[in-house]
Amino acid sequence: KWEEAPEFYVLYTIILLIGMAIILIPNAPLIAITLWTQIINGILLPVVLVCMILLVNNKKIMGEHVNKPLANLIGWTAVIVLVSLSVILLLMPILGIG
């Protein structure tokens, strides 16, 4: 509901409007825009995941619902895999691969 989280909905609306404005630009290279947004998404995903794991391991914030060791193992494994893939993605053009 808008009343419960007005800041979230304002930010969400602004982001949607920016996206709509970009799509409506005449002769915009939509395929390239889509590709680059997905690349940026993939690079930022590990950063967001690390922040999330740190938050769910904070007993002050989560109380009794703090992460269990298995969830931490899965989460940190995902971070390692995603960081590795991001590094490979960034090195591919430098090494002339792909």
C-alpha positions in Angstrom: 0.0 0.0 0.0 1.2 3.5 -0.9 0.6 4.7 2.7 2.8 2.1 4.2 5.9 2.8 2.1 5.6 6.1 0.2 9.4 6.5 -0.3 9.5 3.0 -1.9 6.6 3.7 -4.3 7.9 7.2 -5.2 11.3 5.7 -6.1 9.7 2.8 -7.9 7.5 5.2 -10.0 10.5 7.4 -10.8 12.5 4.4 -12.0 9.6 3.2 -14.1 9.2 6.6 -15.7 12.9 6.8 -16.5 12.7 3.4 -18.1 9.7 4.4 -20.2 11.4 7.6 -21.3 14.4 5.7 -22.4 12.3 3.3 -24.4 10.5 6.1 -26.2 13.7 7.8 -27.4 13.5 7.7 -31.3 16.0 5.3 -32.9 17.3 4.2 -29.5 19.4 1.0 -29.7 17.0 -1.1 -27.6 19.0 -4.3 -28.0 22.2 -2.7 -26.8 20.4 -1.0 -24.0 18.9 -4.3 -22.9 22.2 -6.1 -23.1 24.0 -3.4 -21.1 21.3 -3.3 -18.4 21.6 -7.1 -18.0 25.4 -6.9 -17.8 25.2 -4.2 -15.1 22.6 -6.2 -13.3 24.9 -9.3 -13.3 27.8 -7.2 -12.0 25.8 -5.6 -9.2 24.1 -8.8 -8.1 27.0 -10.1 -6.0 27.2 -6.7 -4.2 23.5 -6.8 -3.4 23.8 -10.4 -2.3 26.7 -9.7 0.1 24.8 -6.9 1.7 21.8 -9.1 2.0 23.8 -11.9 3.6 25.4 -9.5 6.1 21.9 -8.2 7.0 20.4 -11.6 7.6 23.4 -12.6 9.8 23.0 -9.5 12.0 21.4 -10.8 15.2 20.5 -7.2 16.2 18.3 -6.8 13.1 17.1 -10.4 12.6 16.9 -11.6 16.2 16.1 -15.3 16.4 15.6 -15.5 12.6 19.3 -15.0 11.9 20.7 -17.2 9.1 21.7 -20.8 9.8 25.1 -22.2 8.8 23.7 -24.1 5.8 22.0 -20.9 4.4 25.3 -19.1 4.9 27.2 -21.8 3.0 24.7 -21.6 0.1 24.7 -17.8 0.1 28.5 -17.4 0.2 28.9 -20.1 -2.5 26.5 -18.1 -4.7 28.5 -14.9 -4.0 31.7 -16.7 -5.0 30.2 -18.1 -8.2 28.6 -14.8 -9.2 31.8 -12.8 -8.5 33.8 -15.4 -10.6 31.3 -15.0 -13.4 31.4 -11.2 -13.2 35.2 -11.2 -13.4 35.1 -13.6 -16.4 32.6 -11.3 -18.1 34.8 -8.3 -17.5 37.9 -10.1 -18.7 36.4 -11.5 -21.9 36.8 -8.3 -24.0 40.3 -7.7 -22.6 41.4 -11.2 -23.6 39.6 -11.1 -26.9 37.3 -13.9 -26.0 33.6 -13.9 -27.2 
